Amino acid sequence: MATIMNGQRHDRTAAVVFGSETGNALDYAEEAGRLLERLHFHTVVSSLDALEPLSFTRFTFVIAIVSTTGQGDLPANARSFWKKLLRKRLPPDHLKNVNITTFGLGDSSYPKFNWAARKLQKRLIQLGACEFLPRGEADEQHEEGLDATWVPWSADLRRLVLEKYPLADGIHPVSEDVLLQPKCLLSLASENCLGGVEQVCNGEDAFPVVNGIPIPKQDASVQPAPQTIIAATSDRKAQQILVKVEENRRLTPQSHWQDVRHLNLSCTSSVNYDPGDILTIYPHNSWQDVDQMMELMDWDRYADQPIQFESTNKMEEADFYPVPPAPFHKLHSEPLTLRKVLIHYLDVRAIPRRSFFSMIAHFTNDAMHKERLLEFTDPQYIDELYDYTTRPRRSILEVLQEFDSVKIPWQWAANVIPNLRGRQFSVASGGTGKHISKDQTSFELLAAIVKYKTVLKRLREGVCTRYITGLKVGTTLNVTLQKGGLNIHRAEASRPVIMIGPGTGVAPMRSLIWERYHWHQEILDGREDTFGGSTNCFTGVGDTLLFYGGRNKEADFFYHKEWQELERKMPLQVFTAFSRDQQMKIYVQDVLKEQSELVYRLLHNEEGVVYVCGSSGKMPQAVRAALVEIFQIGGNISSSAAENYLQILEREGRYKQETW
């Protein structure tokens, strides 16, 4: 479809749609949008839920970048779109002539690795879409991270797009030396975006500044690069709640290597949630970090002046392209200052991506610095970038301190520095502990404080870690609550459950145990018979097994007194593995195999359910291997048959994993 923009005809249109839970898919979608801008495509970057499936027919092609959550699910901001795709009345040619490709972000420690991207691609093709580039699948477990797959895949994308949609004679891709026009910029609230013009440094060149706002020049030999539009990305399904800190208590001793906190938050309304649901806390940057950033960038004189966001382009064809929301839309009810934006909304402690180096290279006139920054953007130096950023966990602030010739114009702050994201926690409370009273709700969290020394012997402390550590009783917070991926239902009450939750993975398990105890009491209250003669003979919920792992019993056996009490009140058994309490290390998978007969009976004979929660990586893979071995021995079957049996449990919703 051709559109008329600024009096010119544009036949090159693309949509980059994403489903993002933590923001990674959004980051890659924005990067893909910039790649296509440089190929002269008018590009829309949007969450899947912000578009209708039929709108795909309006674009030359569509790129879907999707992460996988829960049990192979799409992220929350893509689920409404997915439901629309599943409508039975849709004809097989509904998306005929739509060219699509997909890129998945996943974690190979999950059994349904990149499931969301796979099923999205399959359904789009079922509805008539044509795949123009094979799907890419990135793995968080790769030693070089998601970029290990993204970099070569995006290079293939660029090459194929130029082959299939060649540029007109005399038109060339926009050079990486050209700074693309941003979607919007910061400006002083009292100013008009069309004010006077000055010059600002752009490496060896300079580009005009409109009323203090740097606007990049375009190479005279190419057409102006079209603007990428970011449609609304907020998760409309997340419930916003104002909570008060009732308790912030360290559970581990001061001598222990890790600070693990129990947080109790309350709100003055009745809120329902289930085991596995997620509460997100939104941290703030420290005043010290913000002061360093402003001093480093020479932003001090603008720090406390009222500012606003200004669009750099007046869009036409509003019915064709979704209207972009103003960045940080939540801020419009309060006065904005640069200091406030830096404290609350931009992550100066984030580990920078390749695109960050590409952008800041435009803001230095030091030839050596610029050359070095651009090296980090070169795909052939992906190992070097990983060693410089991810391995030592080097932050944006530290990079700018090392490349001190870089001076980012303050108006560009929100375009260069990524958004400060919330940190998700599985709720640890359940049963009657969820409600303080009829009109008051309690949320209990188990939070591991991220604080360690890197390979460079530098102390690293997460932004949310520092924020949580300093939370005092009585502090009020804005948090969000959303459904988790465990999909726990009361109908499972009579079934046995086997929970594997080492470390802070015990949080959703604690919520489920208290929920099952509550169900247990409800079942008993509705019957005449009571407990039998033995303290472990119950007529309520099914058997409940918890396999817990930690380093030391005395240091990190979280909630052990609760388990002792509950073992006397419900059919609960707790099995522990403390890896450092003896010479030979013991892990949860080892204890699981020690109880193989019991585990096999509850899963095979009594159709129980398995929940695995905790750190991603080796633990869930080792647990899975242990279960396969248990099925193999218990059922006297081959290893492949045992693996197939575990896959049956997955399909039936009887094997669920939530790791992070």
C-alpha positions as CSV (number, residue, x, y, z in Angstrom):
1,M,0.0,0.0,0.0
2,A,1.4,3.4,-0.9
3,T,1.0,6.3,1.5
4,I,1.6,10.0,1.1
5,M,3.9,11.4,3.8
6,N,5.1,15.0,3.7
7,G,4.0,15.3,0.1
8,Q,6.1,12.3,-1.0
9,R,5.0,8.8,-2.0
10,H,6.2,5.9,0.2
11,D,5.7,2.3,-1.0
12,R,8.1,0.9,1.6
13,T,6.2,0.2,4.8
14,A,7.1,-2.3,7.6
15,A,5.7,-3.2,10.9
16,V,7.9,-4.6,13.7
17,V,5.6,-6.1,16.3
18,F,6.7,-7.5,19.6
19,G,5.5,-9.4,22.6
20,S,7.7,-8.5,25.6
21,E,7.6,-9.4,29.3
22,T,10.8,-7.9,30.6
23,G,11.6,-5.5,27.8
24,N,14.1,-7.5,25.8
25,A,11.8,-8.1,22.8
26,L,11.0,-4.4,22.8
27,D,14.7,-3.6,22.7
28,Y,15.2,-5.8,19.7
29,A,12.1,-4.5,18.0
30,E,13.4,-0.9,18.3
31,E,16.7,-2.1,16.8
32,A,15.0,-3.7,13.9
33,G,13.0,-0.6,13.4
34,R,16.2,1.5,13.1
35,L,17.7,-1.1,10.7
36,L,14.6,-0.7,8.4
37,E,14.6,3.1,8.7
38,R,18.1,3.0,7.2
39,L,16.7,1.0,4.3
40,H,14.1,3.8,3.7
41,F,11.1,1.9,5.1
42,H,8.4,3.8,6.9
43,T,8.3,1.7,10.1
44,V,5.9,1.1,12.9
45,V,7.1,-0.5,16.1
46,S,4.2,-1.8,18.1
47,S,3.2,-4.3,20.7
48,L,1.1,-7.0,19.2
49,D,-2.0,-6.1,21.3
50,A,-1.9,-2.6,19.8
51,L,-2.7,-3.9,16.3
52,E,-5.4,-5.9,14.7
53,P,-4.3,-9.0,12.7
54,L,-5.8,-7.6,9.5
55,S,-3.7,-4.5,9.8
56,F,-0.7,-6.7,8.7
57,T,-2.0,-6.5,5.2
58,R,-1.2,-2.8,5.0
59,F,2.6,-3.4,5.2
60,T,5.2,-4.5,2.8
61,F,6.2,-7.0,5.4
62,V,5.9,-7.7,9.2
63,I,8.6,-8.8,11.6
64,A,7.3,-10.4,14.9
65,I,9.8,-10.5,17.8
66,V,8.4,-12.5,20.7
67,S,9.7,-13.8,24.0
68,T,8.3,-16.9,25.6
69,T,6.9,-16.8,29.2
70,G,5.4,-19.3,31.6
71,Q,4.5,-22.7,30.0
72,G,5.2,-21.7,26.4
73,D,2.9,-18.7,26.6
74,L,3.0,-15.3,24.8
75,P,3.8,-12.2,26.9
76,A,0.8,-10.3,28.4
77,N,1.0,-7.5,25.8
78,A,0.5,-10.1,23.0
79,R,-2.2,-12.4,24.3
80,S,-5.2,-10.4,23.1
81,F,-3.7,-10.5,19.6
82,W,-3.1,-14.2,19.9
83,K,-6.7,-14.8,21.0
84,K,-7.9,-12.9,17.9
85,L,-5.7,-15.1,15.7
86,L,-7.3,-18.2,17.2
87,R,-10.9,-17.3,16.2
88,K,-12.4,-20.2,14.4
89,R,-14.3,-18.1,11.9
90,L,-11.1,-16.7,10.3
91,P,-10.7,-18.0,6.8
92,P,-7.4,-19.7,5.7
93,D,-6.6,-16.7,3.4
94,H,-7.2,-14.1,6.1
95,L,-3.6,-12.9,5.9
96,K,-3.0,-13.7,2.2
97,N,-0.1,-11.8,0.7
98,V,1.2,-10.8,4.1
99,N,5.0,-11.4,4.2
100,I,6.2,-12.3,7.7
101,T,9.2,-13.4,9.7
102,T,9.6,-14.1,13.3
103,F,12.4,-13.9,15.9
104,G,12.0,-15.7,19.2
105,L,13.7,-14.9,22.6
106,G,13.8,-17.9,24.8
107,D,15.6,-19.9,27.5
108,S,16.7,-23.4,26.6
109,S,16.4,-24.5,30.3
110,Y,12.6,-24.4,29.7
111,P,11.1,-27.5,28.0
112,K,9.1,-25.2,25.7
113,F,12.0,-23.3,24.3
114,N,10.9,-20.4,22.1
115,W,7.4,-21.9,22.0
116,A,5.6,-18.6,21.6
117,A,7.5,-17.5,18.5
118,R,7.0,-21.0,17.0
119,K,3.3,-21.2,17.5
120,L,2.8,-17.5,16.4
121,Q,4.6,-18.2,13.2
122,K,2.7,-21.4,12.6
123,R,-0.7,-19.7,13.1
124,L,0.2,-16.8,10.8
125,I,1.2,-19.2,8.1
126,Q,-2.1,-21.2,8.6
127,L,-3.9,-17.9,7.9
128,G,-2.2,-17.4,4.6
129,A,0.9,-15.4,5.5
130,C,4.1,-16.2,3.7
131,E,7.5,-16.4,5.5
132,F,10.1,-14.4,3.7
133,L,13.0,-15.2,6.1
134,P,13.4,-18.3,8.3
135,R,12.6,-17.8,12.0
136,G,15.5,-16.9,14.4
137,E,15.7,-18.3,17.9
138,A,17.8,-16.7,20.5
139,D,18.8,-18.4,23.8
140,E,19.5,-16.6,27.1
141,Q,21.6,-19.5,28.1
142,H,24.1,-18.9,25.3
143,E,27.4,-17.8,26.7
144,E,27.2,-14.7,24.5
145,G,23.6,-14.1,25.3
146,L,20.7,-13.2,22.9
147,D,23.0,-11.2,20.6
148,A,24.8,-14.4,19.6
149,T,21.7,-15.2,17.4
150,W,20.4,-11.7,16.8
151,V,23.5,-10.3,15.2
152,P,23.8,-12.8,12.3
153,W,20.0,-13.0,11.9
154,S,19.6,-9.3,11.6
155,A,22.4,-9.2,9.1
156,D,20.5,-11.8,7.0
157,L,17.4,-9.7,7.4
158,R,19.1,-6.6,6.0
159,R,20.6,-8.5,3.1
160,L,17.4,-10.2,2.2
161,V,15.3,-7.1,2.4
162,L,17.7,-5.2,0.1
163,E,17.5,-8.2,-2.3
164,K,13.7,-8.5,-2.3
165,Y,12.9,-4.8,-2.0
166,P,15.8,-3.0,-3.8
167,L,16.2,0.7,-3.5
168,A,15.5,3.0,-6.5
169,D,18.3,4.1,-8.7
170,G,20.3,6.8,-6.9
171,I,19.0,6.0,-3.5
172,H,21.3,4.4,-1.0
173,P,20.9,3.0,2.6
174,V,21.2,5.7,5.2
175,S,24.8,5.4,6.5
176,E,25.5,4.5,10.1
177,D,27.4,7.8,10.2
178,V,24.0,9.5,10.0
179,L,22.1,10.0,13.3
180,L,18.5,9.0,12.7
181,Q,15.8,11.5,13.6
182,P,14.3,10.5,17.0
183,K,10.6,10.1,17.7
184,C,10.7,12.9,20.3
185,L,13.0,14.9,22.3
186,L,13.1,16.7,25.6
187,S,12.8,20.5,25.6
188,L,12.3,23.2,28.2
189,A,8.6,23.5,29.0
190,S,8.5,27.2,28.3
191,E,10.0,26.8,24.8
192,N,8.5,26.2,21.4
193,C,10.1,23.3,19.5
194,L,10.5,25.6,16.4
195,G,12.8,28.2,18.0
196,G,16.2,29.4,17.0
197,V,19.1,27.4,15.6
198,E,22.6,26.7,16.9
199,Q,25.2,24.0,16.4
200,V,26.0,20.9,18.5
201,C,29.0,18.5,18.3
202,N,28.4,15.4,16.2
203,G,31.8,13.8,16.1
204,E,33.8,15.7,13.5
205,D,30.7,17.5,12.2
206,A,28.0,19.6,13.7
207,F,24.2,19.4,13.3
208,P,21.6,22.1,13.8
209,V,19.9,22.6,17.1
210,V,16.3,23.8,17.1
211,N,15.7,25.8,20.2
212,G,18.3,23.9,22.1
213,I,17.2,20.5,20.6
214,P,19.7,18.8,18.4
215,I,18.1,17.6,15.1
216,P,20.4,15.3,13.0
217,K,21.3,16.3,9.5
218,Q,20.6,13.9,6.7
219,D,23.1,13.0,4.0
220,A,22.1,15.1,0.9
221,S,22.6,12.0,-1.3
222,V,19.8,10.1,0.3
223,Q,16.2,10.7,1.2
224,P,15.3,11.6,4.8
225,A,15.0,8.5,6.9
226,P,11.4,7.9,8.0
227,Q,10.5,8.0,11.6
228,T,9.8,4.9,13.7
229,I,6.6,5.1,15.7
230,I,6.4,3.4,19.1
231,A,2.9,2.3,19.9
232,A,1.7,1.8,23.5
233,T,3.7,-0.9,25.2
234,S,2.3,-0.9,28.7
235,D,0.7,-4.1,29.9
236,R,-3.0,-3.3,30.2
237,K,-3.6,-6.5,32.1
238,A,-1.3,-5.5,35.0
239,Q,-3.2,-4.1,38.0
240,Q,-1.7,-1.0,39.5
241,I,-1.7,-1.0,43.3
242,L,-0.5,1.5,46.0
243,V,1.1,-0.5,48.8
244,K,2.8,0.3,52.1
245,V,5.9,-1.4,53.5
246,E,4.9,-3.3,56.7
247,E,8.1,-5.3,57.1
248,N,11.6,-5.4,55.4
249,R,13.5,-8.1,57.3
250,R,16.8,-9.8,56.4
251,L,16.4,-13.6,56.7
252,T,20.0,-14.6,56.3
253,P,22.7,-13.9,58.9
254,Q,25.1,-11.0,58.4
255,S,27.9,-13.5,58.0
256,H,26.1,-15.2,55.0
257,W,27.3,-14.4,51.5
258,Q,23.9,-13.2,50.4
259,D,21.3,-10.9,51.8
260,V,17.9,-12.3,51.3
261,R,14.9,-10.2,52.4
262,H,11.3,-11.0,53.5
263,L,9.1,-8.1,52.5
264,N,5.5,-7.6,53.7
265,L,3.5,-5.1,51.7
266,S,-0.2,-4.1,52.3
267,C,-2.8,-2.2,50.5
268,T,-6.2,-0.7,51.7
269,S,-8.3,-2.6,49.2
270,S,-9.4,-6.2,48.6
271,V,-7.2,-7.7,45.8
272,N,-7.4,-11.3,44.7
273,Y,-4.3,-13.2,43.5
274,D,-3.2,-16.8,43.1
275,P,0.1,-18.7,43.8
276,G,2.5,-18.0,41.0
277,D,1.2,-14.4,40.4
278,I,3.8,-11.7,40.0
279,L,4.3,-8.4,41.8
280,T,6.5,-5.8,40.1
281,I,8.5,-3.2,42.1
282,Y,9.7,-0.2,40.2
283,P,13.1,1.1,41.7
284,H,14.7,4.5,41.6
285,N,18.3,5.4,40.7
286,S,20.4,6.8,43.6
287,W,20.9,10.5,43.9
288,Q,24.6,9.8,43.7
289,D,24.4,8.1,40.3
290,V,22.2,10.8,38.9
291,D,24.5,13.6,40.2
292,Q,27.4,11.8,38.5
293,M,25.6,11.4,35.3
294,M,24.5,15.1,35.2
295,E,28.0,16.3,36.1
296,L,29.6,14.0,33.5
297,M,27.3,15.1,30.7
298,D,27.3,18.8,31.7
299,W,23.5,18.7,32.4
300,D,23.6,20.4,35.8
301,R,22.1,23.8,34.7
302,Y,19.1,22.1,33.2
303,A,18.6,19.6,36.1
304,D,15.7,21.2,37.8
305,Q,14.1,23.3,35.1
306,P,10.6,22.3,34.0
307,I,10.8,20.2,30.8
308,Q,8.5,18.4,28.4
309,F,8.5,15.9,25.5
310,E,8.3,17.3,22.0
311,S,7.4,15.3,18.9
312,T,10.0,15.9,16.1
313,N,7.6,15.0,13.4
314,K,3.9,15.8,12.7
315,M,2.4,12.6,11.4
316,E,-0.1,12.4,8.6
317,E,-2.3,9.4,7.7
318,A,-3.2,9.0,11.4
319,D,-5.7,6.4,10.5
320,F,-3.0,4.2,9.0
321,Y,-0.3,4.5,11.6
322,P,-1.1,4.4,15.3
323,V,-0.6,7.7,17.1
324,P,2.5,7.3,19.3
325,P,1.9,8.0,23.0
326,A,4.1,10.6,24.7
327,P,7.0,8.9,26.5
328,F,6.5,8.3,30.2
329,H,2.8,9.0,29.9
330,K,2.4,8.5,33.6
331,L,4.4,11.7,34.3
332,H,1.9,14.1,32.7
333,S,0.1,14.6,36.0
334,E,3.2,16.0,37.7
335,P,5.8,18.6,36.7
336,L,8.8,17.1,34.8
337,T,12.4,17.9,35.4
338,L,15.5,16.3,34.0
339,R,16.5,15.2,37.5
340,K,13.2,13.5,38.0
341,V,13.4,11.7,34.7
342,L,16.9,10.4,35.6
343,I,15.9,9.3,39.1
344,H,12.7,7.5,38.3
345,Y,12.6,6.5,34.6
346,L,16.0,6.1,32.9
347,D,18.4,3.2,33.8
348,V,21.9,4.7,34.1
349,R,23.1,1.4,35.6
350,A,21.9,-0.8,32.7
351,I,24.4,-2.9,30.8
352,P,24.6,-1.1,27.4
353,R,23.5,-2.8,24.2
354,R,25.3,-2.5,20.8
355,S,22.9,0.2,19.8
356,F,24.0,2.4,22.7
357,F,27.5,2.5,21.5
358,S,26.4,3.3,18.0
359,M,24.4,6.2,19.2
360,I,26.9,7.8,21.6
361,A,29.6,7.6,18.9
362,H,27.8,10.5,17.4
363,F,28.3,12.6,20.5
364,T,32.1,12.7,20.7
365,N,34.8,14.6,18.7
366,D,37.6,12.4,20.0
367,A,38.7,10.3,17.0
368,M,40.1,7.5,19.1
369,H,37.0,7.2,21.3
370,K,34.8,7.2,18.3
371,E,36.7,4.5,16.6
372,R,36.6,2.3,19.7
373,L,32.9,2.9,20.3
374,L,32.1,1.9,16.7
375,E,34.2,-1.3,17.0
376,F,31.7,-2.4,19.7
377,T,28.9,-2.1,17.1
378,D,30.7,-4.3,14.6
379,P,29.3,-7.9,14.5
380,Q,32.8,-9.4,14.1
381,Y,33.7,-8.0,17.6
382,I,30.7,-9.5,19.4
383,D,33.0,-11.4,21.7
384,E,34.8,-8.3,22.6
385,L,31.6,-6.4,23.3
386,Y,30.5,-9.3,25.6
387,D,33.8,-9.2,27.4
388,Y,33.6,-5.4,27.9
389,T,29.9,-5.2,29.0
390,T,28.1,-8.4,30.0
391,R,30.9,-10.4,31.6
392,P,32.0,-7.6,34.0
393,R,28.5,-6.2,34.2
394,R,29.8,-2.7,33.1
395,S,27.1,-0.1,33.3
396,I,26.1,2.8,31.1
397,L,27.4,5.2,33.7
398,E,30.8,3.5,33.8
399,V,31.1,3.4,30.0
400,L,30.5,7.2,29.9
401,Q,33.0,7.7,32.6
402,E,35.6,5.8,30.6
403,F,34.6,7.5,27.3
404,D,34.6,10.9,29.0
405,S,34.7,12.8,25.7
406,V,31.1,11.7,25.0
407,K,28.7,14.6,25.7
408,I,25.1,13.5,25.1
409,P,22.8,16.6,24.7
410,W,20.3,16.5,27.6
411,Q,17.4,16.7,25.1
412,W,18.4,13.2,23.9
413,A,18.5,11.6,27.3
414,A,15.4,9.5,26.9
415,N,16.5,8.4,23.4
416,V,19.9,7.2,24.5
417,I,19.4,5.8,28.0
418,P,17.0,2.8,28.3
419,N,14.0,2.9,30.5
420,L,14.3,1.8,34.1
421,R,12.4,-1.5,34.3
422,G,10.6,-3.0,37.2
423,R,11.8,-6.1,38.9
424,Q,9.3,-9.0,39.1
425,F,8.8,-11.1,42.2
426,S,6.6,-14.2,42.7
427,V,4.3,-13.6,45.5
428,A,5.2,-15.7,48.6
429,S,1.9,-15.4,50.5
430,G,-1.2,-17.5,50.2
431,G,-4.3,-18.8,51.9
432,T,-5.7,-16.7,54.7
433,G,-2.4,-14.8,54.8
434,K,-3.4,-12.9,51.7
435,H,-6.0,-10.8,53.5
436,I,-5.3,-8.8,56.6
437,S,-9.0,-7.9,56.8
438,K,-12.0,-7.7,54.5
439,D,-10.7,-4.4,53.0
440,Q,-6.9,-5.0,53.3
441,T,-4.6,-7.2,51.3
442,S,-1.1,-8.5,52.1
443,F,1.7,-9.3,49.7
444,E,4.7,-11.1,51.0
445,L,7.9,-11.4,48.9
446,L,11.2,-13.2,49.1
447,A,13.9,-11.0,47.5
448,A,17.5,-12.0,47.0
449,I,19.7,-8.9,47.0
450,V,22.0,-8.7,44.0
451,K,25.4,-7.6,45.3
452,Y,28.7,-9.2,44.2
453,K,32.2,-8.6,42.8
454,T,32.8,-9.0,39.1
455,V,35.8,-10.6,37.4
456,L,37.3,-7.1,37.6
457,K,36.9,-7.2,41.4
458,R,34.4,-4.3,41.2
459,L,31.4,-4.3,43.5
460,R,28.1,-4.6,41.6
461,E,24.8,-3.8,43.2
462,G,21.5,-4.0,41.3
463,V,19.4,-0.8,41.1
464,C,16.4,-2.6,42.5
465,T,18.6,-4.3,45.1
466,R,19.8,-0.9,46.4
467,Y,16.2,0.4,46.4
468,I,14.8,-2.6,48.3
469,T,17.5,-2.6,50.9
470,G,16.7,1.0,51.7
471,L,13.0,0.6,51.9
472,K,11.8,1.6,55.4
473,V,8.6,0.5,57.1
474,G,5.8,2.9,56.3
475,T,7.1,3.7,52.8
476,T,4.5,3.7,50.1
477,L,5.1,2.2,46.6
478,N,3.4,2.0,43.3
479,V,3.5,-1.7,42.2
480,T,1.8,-3.8,39.6
481,L,0.2,-7.2,40.0
482,Q,-0.2,-9.7,37.1
483,K,-1.0,-13.3,36.5
484,G,1.9,-15.7,36.6
485,G,2.5,-18.7,34.4
486,L,1.9,-21.6,36.8
487,N,-1.9,-21.5,36.3
488,I,-2.8,-23.1,39.6
489,H,-6.4,-23.9,40.2
490,R,-8.4,-25.1,43.2
491,A,-9.5,-28.1,41.1
492,E,-6.0,-29.5,41.7
493,A,-6.6,-29.6,45.5
494,S,-7.1,-33.3,45.7
495,R,-4.1,-34.1,43.5
496,P,-0.7,-34.7,44.9
497,V,1.8,-32.0,44.1
498,I,5.6,-32.2,44.0
499,M,7.3,-28.8,44.3
500,I,11.0,-28.2,43.6
501,G,12.0,-24.7,44.7
502,P,15.6,-24.1,45.8
503,G,16.6,-20.7,47.1
504,T,14.1,-17.9,46.4
505,G,12.3,-20.4,44.1
506,V,10.5,-21.4,47.3
507,A,8.5,-18.2,47.2
508,P,5.7,-19.4,44.9
509,M,5.9,-22.8,46.5
510,R,5.2,-21.2,49.9
511,S,2.2,-19.4,48.4
512,L,0.9,-22.7,47.1
513,I,1.5,-24.5,50.3
514,W,-0.5,-21.9,52.3
515,E,-3.2,-22.0,49.6
516,R,-3.4,-25.8,49.8
517,Y,-3.6,-25.6,53.6
518,H,-6.5,-23.1,53.2
519,W,-8.2,-25.5,50.8
520,H,-7.5,-28.3,53.2
521,Q,-9.3,-26.5,56.0
522,E,-12.2,-25.7,53.8
523,I,-12.6,-29.3,52.8
524,L,-12.5,-30.5,56.3
525,D,-14.9,-27.8,57.5
526,G,-17.4,-29.1,54.9
527,R,-17.2,-32.7,56.1
528,E,-18.2,-34.5,59.3
529,D,-15.1,-36.7,59.5
530,T,-12.0,-35.3,61.0
531,F,-8.3,-36.3,61.2
532,G,-7.6,-40.0,61.7
533,G,-5.6,-41.4,64.6
534,S,-2.3,-40.5,63.0
535,T,-1.1,-36.9,62.8
536,N,-0.3,-37.6,59.1
537,C,-3.6,-39.2,58.2
538,F,-5.7,-36.5,56.5
539,T,-8.9,-36.4,54.4
540,G,-8.3,-33.0,52.8
541,V,-5.9,-32.1,50.0
542,G,-3.6,-34.5,48.3
543,D,0.0,-35.2,49.4
544,T,2.2,-32.1,49.2
545,L,6.0,-32.6,48.7
546,L,8.5,-29.8,48.9
547,F,12.0,-30.3,47.7
548,Y,14.1,-27.4,48.9
549,G,17.7,-26.6,48.3
550,G,20.2,-24.1,49.7
551,R,23.8,-23.8,50.8
552,N,23.6,-24.1,54.5
553,K,20.8,-25.3,56.8
554,E,21.6,-22.7,59.4
555,A,21.9,-19.8,56.9
556,D,19.4,-20.1,54.1
557,F,16.7,-22.6,55.1
558,F,13.9,-20.1,54.5
559,Y,10.6,-20.5,56.5
560,H,11.7,-23.8,58.1
561,K,9.6,-23.1,61.2
562,E,6.5,-22.7,59.1
563,W,7.2,-26.1,57.4
564,Q,7.6,-27.8,60.8
565,E,4.2,-26.4,61.9
566,L,2.4,-27.2,58.7
567,E,3.7,-30.7,58.5
568,R,1.6,-31.4,61.7
569,K,-1.5,-29.8,60.2
570,M,-1.6,-31.0,56.5
571,P,-0.1,-33.8,54.4
572,L,3.1,-31.9,53.8
573,Q,6.6,-33.5,53.6
574,V,9.7,-31.3,53.2
575,F,12.9,-32.8,51.7
576,T,16.1,-30.7,51.8
577,A,19.4,-30.5,50.0
578,F,22.1,-28.3,51.5
579,S,25.1,-28.3,49.2
580,R,27.8,-26.9,51.6
581,D,26.9,-28.8,54.8
582,Q,29.0,-31.8,53.9
583,Q,32.0,-32.6,51.9
584,M,30.0,-34.0,48.9
585,K,27.7,-31.4,47.4
586,I,24.0,-32.4,47.4
587,Y,21.4,-30.8,45.2
588,V,17.6,-31.0,44.9
589,Q,17.8,-33.4,42.0
590,D,19.8,-35.8,44.1
591,V,17.2,-35.8,46.9
592,L,14.5,-36.2,44.3
593,K,16.1,-39.4,43.1
594,E,16.5,-40.6,46.7
595,Q,12.7,-40.4,46.9
596,S,12.1,-42.0,43.5
597,E,9.5,-44.6,44.6
598,L,7.4,-41.9,46.3
599,V,7.7,-39.5,43.4
600,Y,6.9,-42.1,40.8
601,R,3.8,-43.3,42.8
602,L,2.4,-39.8,43.2
603,L,3.0,-38.8,39.6
604,H,2.2,-42.0,37.8
605,N,-0.3,-43.8,40.0
606,E,-2.0,-40.8,41.5
607,E,-1.6,-38.3,38.6
608,G,0.2,-35.7,40.6
609,V,1.5,-32.3,39.4
610,V,5.1,-31.1,39.3
611,Y,6.1,-27.4,39.9
612,V,9.8,-26.3,39.3
613,C,10.7,-22.8,40.4
614,G,14.0,-21.0,40.9
615,S,17.1,-20.1,39.0
616,S,17.2,-20.9,35.3
617,G,20.1,-22.8,33.8
618,K,21.4,-26.0,35.2
619,M,18.9,-26.6,38.0
620,P,15.7,-27.1,35.9
621,Q,17.7,-29.2,33.4
622,A,19.1,-31.4,36.2
623,V,15.6,-31.8,37.7
624,R,14.2,-32.8,34.4
625,A,16.9,-35.4,33.9
626,A,16.2,-36.8,37.4
627,L,12.5,-37.1,36.6
628,V,13.3,-39.0,33.4
629,E,15.5,-41.4,35.3
630,I,12.8,-41.9,37.9
631,F,10.2,-42.7,35.2
632,Q,12.7,-45.0,33.5
633,I,13.4,-47.0,36.6
634,G,9.9,-46.9,38.1
635,G,8.2,-47.9,34.8
636,N,10.9,-50.2,33.6
637,I,11.0,-48.4,30.3
638,S,13.7,-46.9,28.0
639,S,15.2,-43.4,28.4
640,S,13.3,-42.2,25.3
641,A,10.0,-43.6,26.6
642,A,10.6,-41.9,29.9
643,E,11.3,-38.6,28.1
644,N,8.1,-39.0,26.1
645,Y,6.2,-39.7,29.3
646,L,7.5,-36.4,30.8
647,Q,6.4,-34.6,27.6
648,I,2.9,-36.1,28.1
649,L,2.9,-34.5,31.6
650,E,3.8,-31.2,30.1
651,R,0.9,-31.4,27.6
652,E,-1.5,-32.3,30.3
653,G,-0.4,-29.3,32.4
654,R,1.1,-31.6,35.1
655,Y,4.7,-30.4,34.7
656,K,5.1,-26.6,35.1
657,Q,8.2,-24.5,35.3
658,E,8.8,-20.9,36.3
659,T,12.4,-19.9,36.5
660,W,14.3,-16.7,36.2
